[in-house]
Amino acid sequence: MGVRCSKLSLCWWPAQLNSNIPHSSDLENGGRDEIESLPSFSEYKLDQLRAATSGFSTECIVSEHGEKAPNVVYKGRFSDGRWIAVKRFNRSAWPDSRQFFEEAKAVGQLRSERLANLIGFCSEGDERLLVAEFMPNETLSKHLFHWETQPMKWAMRLRVALYLAQALEYCSNRGRALYHDLNAYRVLFGQDGNPRLSCFGLMKNSRDGKSYSTNLAFTPPEYMRTGRVTSESVVYSFGTLVLDLLSGKHIPPSHALDLIRGKNFQMLMDSCLEDHFLDDRTELIRLASRCLQYEPRERPNYRSLVTALDSLQKETEVPSHVLLGIPHGTASPKELLSLTPIGEACSRLDLTAVHEILEDAGYRDDESIANELSFQMWTSPLQETLNTKKRGDNAFRAKDFTTAIKFYTQFIDEGTMVSPTVYARRCLSYLMSNMSQEALADAMQAQVVSPEWPTAFYLQAAALFSLGMVNDAQETLKDGTSLEAKRKRH
């Protein structure tokens, strides 16, 4: 029998408390006892996984874009109490079942305490699924960007960077040097609070599919040129994660490099951290800039990253769960925000995802536009106003944001109708055009028009993050989340 997935989940493999940080060489044989206790890579029946996830219930979805993700991740539980993470691929992603099995098997041979390890797969009919260890304490994105009680401590940020570098080095040494779409959602925290790299990124999202799905501003330059991922591309993505750890926000690499070249290091630092360890931070900034070099050959290898990060470690005797501020053996702390897909996208400035969500939502939350067909028999001026909006919508859909701004501005200036959705769409168009102050003004105007609309608050947060006003942005995210919860109650 399957179980109904709850927000509180327990990891089913015993985790040992590590008082000292091991070197990469300690991981070469796959880690310690808890890794050795993992089941070998196995094939699971579709019925087993369907039961474990309550019929692939939407309540069990844990992937960042929810059920709209192209390949959805569920948490599940077997009848014997074991918790798992199940990645269900799009039906067209892997038409060749043998090729899917070979890829999955290669990843399944890896065993390391730095990974959320792959333990099995399923290939029945058109279904393609991966089964991995479930990590109960959320993602780096949650702990780094959406905290309430305390920011992530400096020692923990350094530990995350080291453990991640060790994971990548281990995978590279085992012949899996390519990691697809490395980001803060791919770093998970186990029962003991130790950071782990998700094994799902070691396998492409499809046989021939894109390797990078996040904001193109964070994509390695050579991938933009060739469409291919190399090990040096992964080092570039590692550099963007180091920037996340330094700043507590998602800064585009081009902007960060401008700040580094201008020696404006303070702008890169998380304002929530005390001014300690300045030498360490400077060293970490230099390490990030090396990873973000335009030419792949100029980036460091994993071995040198591990060596550099190992020398920076602090409070190595303190367990990870203590540094994170979570009880040992429990799920994620209550103070972490649970955001909707658009809230998540705005929180990390993934403007491409925000565009998709706004386009899909249309004008559902906009009473002034929802019945626009009833205006067809109205006067010519009103009809022309609606046509102006539609021109803006066509440009917005086509991602021609300059033209979208032009027509939405005409619609707003005519003043015949007031639409919060138009303000929201022009807000995103401004963000796409690097006009953050104008975007913030539009998001605030959308809130004025529709005070109970969570999207207006989420877009304000995106604009505030873009302006570097992190604390204000996080408060606005909380406001949007509260409104979302209020809506669900009614």
HELIX and SHEET records of a PDB file:
HELIX    1   1 SER A   24  LEU A   27  5                                   4    
HELIX    2   2 ASP A   33  GLU A   36  1                                   4    
HELIX    3   3 LEU A   46  ALA A   52  1                                   7    
HELIX    4   4 THR A   58  CYS A   60  5                                   3    
HELIX    5   5 GLY A   66  LYS A   68  5                                   3    
HELIX    6   6 SER A   97  GLY A  108  1                                  12    
HELIX    7   7 LEU A  140  PHE A  145  1                                   6    
HELIX    8   8 TRP A  154  ASN A  173  1                                  20    
HELIX    9   9 CYS A  199  LEU A  202  5                                   4    
HELIX   10  10 LEU A  216  PHE A  218  5                                   3    
HELIX   11  11 PRO A  221  THR A  226  1                                   6    
HELIX   12  12 SER A  231  SER A  247  1                                  17    
HELIX   13  13 PRO A  253  ARG A  261  1                                   9    
HELIX   14  14 PHE A  265  LEU A  268  5                                   4    
HELIX   15  15 LEU A  278  CYS A  291  1                                  14    
HELIX   16  16 PRO A  296  GLU A  298  5                                   3    
HELIX   17  17 TYR A  302  ASP A  310  1                                   9    
HELIX   18  18 SER A  320  LEU A  324  1                                   5    
HELIX   19  19 PRO A  341  SER A  347  1                                   7    
HELIX   20  20 LEU A  351  ALA A  361  1                                  11    
HELIX   21  21 GLU A  367  ALA A  370  1                                   4    
HELIX   22  22 GLU A  372  PHE A  375  5                                   4    
HELIX   23  23 SER A  380  ARG A  397  1                                  18    
HELIX   24  24 PHE A  401  GLU A  414  1                                  14    
HELIX   25  25 PRO A  420  MET A  432  1                                  13    
HELIX   26  26 SER A  436  VAL A  449  1                                  14    
HELIX   27  27 PRO A  454  SER A  466  1                                  13    
HELIX   28  28 VAL A  470  ARG A  489  1                                  20    
SHEET    1   A 5 SER A  42  GLU A  43  0                                        
SHEET    2   A 5 LEU A 118  GLU A 124  1                                        
SHEET    3   A 5 GLU A 127  GLU A 133 -1                                        
SHEET    4   A 5 TRP A  83  ARG A  88 -1                                        
SHEET    5   A 5 VAL A  72  ARG A  77 -1                                        
SHEET    1   B 3 LEU A 115  ALA A 116  0                                        
SHEET    2   B 3 PRO A 195  SER A 198  1                                        
SHEET    3   B 3 VAL A 187  PHE A 189 -1                                        
END                                                                             
